[in-house]
Amino acid sequence: MKLLPNLLSCSRIALSVMLLFLIDKPVPFAIMYFLCGISDLIDGYLARLLNAETTLGIKLDSLGDFIFYAVWLFILLTFVKNADSGRIIICVTIVAIIRIANLVITKVKFRRWNVMHTVGNKLTGLALFLMLPICVYTNNIPFWSMIVFGAIAALSALEESAILLKSKSYDANRRSVLSSCQIRSQ
């Protein structure tokens, strides 16, 4: 039972790749996409519930998120007909630079490769998760949505930067820059 959270994270990786082959099949695509979202929601919850939190689990969750959003971006840029690729790439690049800087800070300061699971990062994931089906099925990416989602992603990445720079020890599950939770070692 303690392996279940890691198996869910691994399933998200496989399901994410399968999305690429289902883009022209709306019902199977929607089911796989929904399963990716559900697995992301419950893997961490189950790990805490089953007292099965591990460094491997945190890394699998982060890898699953990375692969899912890489597939997400590929689908968005490839299949949405009026995608403003230039603006999307600029937005993604800015957020990616901040995220890469956070990974480097984490490695240098805390000697590990990890991404934090802040509320801001979870809101970013939810916003992006909700955005793709709308864009794919309407073949439209409204400019306002790029601004809103880009701002959410950039602010959560900057919040993570502030937490990393301010913290003396690492806690992947720190809720926000304002939280006063106990710092746990993973």
NORKA-V143314 format. One record per residue. N is the residue number from 1. OMEGA is omega in whole degrees, 0 to 359 (none if undefined). Layout:
BEGIN
n=N omega=OMEGA
n=N omega=OMEGA
END
This chain:
BEGIN
n=1 omega=182
n=2 omega=177
n=3 omega=185
n=4 omega=179
n=5 omega=179
n=6 omega=177
n=7 omega=177
n=8 omega=178
n=9 omega=178
n=10 omega=179
n=11 omega=178
n=12 omega=178
n=13 omega=180
n=14 omega=180
n=15 omega=180
n=16 omega=179
n=17 omega=180
n=18 omega=179
n=19 omega=181
n=20 omega=183
n=21 omega=184
n=22 omega=186
n=23 omega=180
n=24 omega=177
n=25 omega=190
n=26 omega=183
n=27 omega=177
n=28 omega=177
n=29 omega=181
n=30 omega=179
n=31 omega=180
n=32 omega=180
n=33 omega=178
n=34 omega=179
n=35 omega=175
n=36 omega=180
n=37 omega=179
n=38 omega=181
n=39 omega=178
n=40 omega=180
n=41 omega=190
n=42 omega=183
n=43 omega=179
n=44 omega=178
n=45 omega=180
n=46 omega=179
n=47 omega=178
n=48 omega=181
n=49 omega=183
n=50 omega=183
n=51 omega=184
n=52 omega=178
n=53 omega=180
n=54 omega=175
n=55 omega=177
n=56 omega=180
n=57 omega=178
n=58 omega=181
n=59 omega=178
n=60 omega=178
n=61 omega=179
n=62 omega=177
n=63 omega=177
n=64 omega=177
n=65 omega=182
n=66 omega=182
n=67 omega=179
n=68 omega=183
n=69 omega=172
n=70 omega=176
n=71 omega=178
n=72 omega=182
n=73 omega=178
n=74 omega=179
n=75 omega=181
n=76 omega=183
n=77 omega=185
n=78 omega=191
n=79 omega=177
n=80 omega=191
n=81 omega=183
n=82 omega=179
n=83 omega=175
n=84 omega=188
n=85 omega=181
n=86 omega=180
n=87 omega=179
n=88 omega=181
n=89 omega=177
n=90 omega=180
n=91 omega=181
n=92 omega=180
n=93 omega=179
n=94 omega=180
n=95 omega=180
n=96 omega=179
n=97 omega=178
n=98 omega=181
n=99 omega=178
n=100 omega=176
n=101 omega=178
n=102 omega=177
n=103 omega=179
n=104 omega=177
n=105 omega=180
n=106 omega=181
n=107 omega=183
n=108 omega=186
n=109 omega=186
n=110 omega=177
n=111 omega=178
n=112 omega=174
n=113 omega=180
n=114 omega=172
n=115 omega=182
n=116 omega=179
n=117 omega=181
n=118 omega=175
n=119 omega=178
n=120 omega=178
n=121 omega=178
n=122 omega=176
n=123 omega=176
n=124 omega=179
n=125 omega=179
n=126 omega=180
n=127 omega=180
n=128 omega=179
n=129 omega=181
n=130 omega=185
n=131 omega=187
n=132 omega=181
n=133 omega=179
n=134 omega=181
n=135 omega=181
n=136 omega=185
n=137 omega=176
n=138 omega=185
n=139 omega=184
n=140 omega=172
n=141 omega=180
n=142 omega=181
n=143 omega=181
n=144 omega=181
n=145 omega=176
n=146 omega=180
n=147 omega=182
n=148 omega=182
n=149 omega=176
n=150 omega=179
n=151 omega=178
n=152 omega=181
n=153 omega=181
n=154 omega=180
n=155 omega=179
n=156 omega=177
n=157 omega=178
n=158 omega=176
n=159 omega=178
n=160 omega=177
n=161 omega=181
n=162 omega=179
n=163 omega=182
n=164 omega=182
n=165 omega=183
n=166 omega=188
n=167 omega=176
n=168 omega=176
n=169 omega=188
n=170 omega=174
n=171 omega=182
n=172 omega=184
n=173 omega=176
n=174 omega=188
n=175 omega=181
n=176 omega=178
n=177 omega=181
n=178 omega=185
n=179 omega=178
n=180 omega=182
n=181 omega=176
n=182 omega=178
n=183 omega=180
n=184 omega=175
n=185 omega=181
n=186 omega=none
END
